[in-house]
């Protein structure tokens, strides 16, 4: 509620991750994700494993102006 960033979580069912393959022609831009780790970053997290270790991420709308415009002008914010 303080930073208005969208929260993203991974879906796991019966121990397996659920995923969808998105065709490359459907991609519009990359996105900058912040992992949610609490007050202290776990020592076993590294750039190569953080996507597997963290279950919650926040989309950074401030990484570029196009992402900011997309998230705040075209998508409704749901707290």
N, C-alpha and C positions, 0 to 999 in steps of 0.2 A: 504493500500500500504506500510505501514511502518513495519508491523509485519508479513506479509505473512500468516496470519491465515485465514482459510476458514470461511466465514460468512454463518450462517444457519438461516433460517427464517421459521416460521410456516405458513402454508397456511390456510386461512380462507375464506370460501365462504358462502355468505348469513347468516353471523353470526355464522356459525358452523365450527369447525376445521375439516380439511380433514386429515385423517390418514390412515396408512396401517398397518396391523398386519404382523409382520415378524416372520416366524417360528424360533424357538430357535436354530435349527440346522444350520441356515444360519448366526447366529451371530458369529463374529470372535473375538471381544474384546469390552471392554467398552470404553467410550470416556469421556474426561473431557471438560465440557463446561463452558465458561465465559459468563455471561449475559452482554449485551450491555446496559449501563445505563447512559452514559454521564459523566460529571464532578462530579456529586454528586449522591450517591446511594439513591433512594427513601426510606423514613422512613418506609413505609408500606410493603416493601419487607422483606421476611424472608426465611430461608431455606425450609420451608414447602410450600411456595406459589410462589417462584421465577420462576418456570417453567410456571406458569399461568400468571404472571405479565409481564414478559419480552417477547417481540415478536422476538427479534434478539439475537443470541448467536454466539460466536466464538469457533471453535474447537481448543483445546490446543494441538498442536503437540509436545510440550516439556514435556508432562506428563510422557512419557516413550519412550525409544528409538525405540520400535517397531512402535508406532504411528508416530514418526518422520520419520522413514524410509518409512512407507506406504504412508504418505502424500507427502513427498518431493521426493521420488525416483520413485514411481509408479503412482502417479496422476499428471497430468499437472497443474501447477498453472495458474489460470485465474484471473487477477486483476479485 
